[in-house]
Amino acid sequence: MKILVIGTPSFIGFHLAKKLFERGDEIVGLDNINDYYDVNLKYARLAEPFDVVVNLAAQAGMHYSIENPHAYIESNVISMNKRVVA
């Protein structure tokens, strides 16, 4: 089965994708490619169409959210709603 995992570069997304791959599934990873983590890692995990979507995308960093609450609103609420509607 081909599975899309949104937020693949995250800790949970990476380990989920790895387990699914190990069981024989084809994994497609997507992310919003912000620079909180290494963008080269994120680009390496982009791929093609999918059969299943697992959405784990979110701006990382609890302490960062306290200092930059608008970044969380933009990344986790506004941009996800734009992607779903588009």
N, C-alpha and C positions, 0 to 999 in steps of 0.2 A: 504494500500500500504506500502511496506517496502522501506524506504528511507535511503541512506547512506549520512551522513553529515560529510564531512572531515573538521576538525578544530572545532569539537564539544565543546572542553573546552574553546574556545574563547567566549567573551561576545556575539557577534552576533550569532555564531554557537550554543551556549547554548540556547539562546532565540528562535532561529528558530526551533531547535529540540523540545523545549518545546511546542511551538505553534502547530507544526505538530503532536506531540504526543497527545495533547489535542483534536485535531480534529479526532483522531482515527488512525493515521498512526503509523506503527512500525518503530522505529528509530534505526539506527546503526551508532555509532559515532566512527570516527578514528582520530588519530592525530600522529604526529611524535615523541611524548613523549620526547621532550627536557625538560630541567629543569627550563625553564623560569617561568612556573606555576607549581603547585603541581602535581607531576607525579602520585600520588595515585588517584587524581581526573581523570586524563587522562585514566589510566588503567581501572577505573570503568566504563568508557563509551565505551569500545571496545566491539564488538559483531560479528555477522555472515554476510552471503551474503545479497544482496540488489537488489531492482528494479530500483531505481533512485539514482543518485549521485549529491550532492550539494557540491562543493569544495570551502570552505572558509578558507583553510589552509594557514597560513602565519606566519612568525616570528613576534611576537607582540612587541610593544614598539617603538614609533617614536624616542625618544631621544636615545634609545639603538642603533638604526640603524646608527646614526651619529657617535657614538663611536665604533661600530663594524659592518661596512658595509659588511665585508666578511661573517659574520654570516647570514645576510639577503640574500646575493647572494646564499650561499649554501642551505639555508632552502627554500627560495621562488622560486628560479629559477632552480638550478642544481638538487636538490633532487626531486622536483616535476616532472621534465623532466624524471628522472630515473624511477620514479614510474609509469608514464604514459606509457613509453616504455616497462617496465618489464611485 
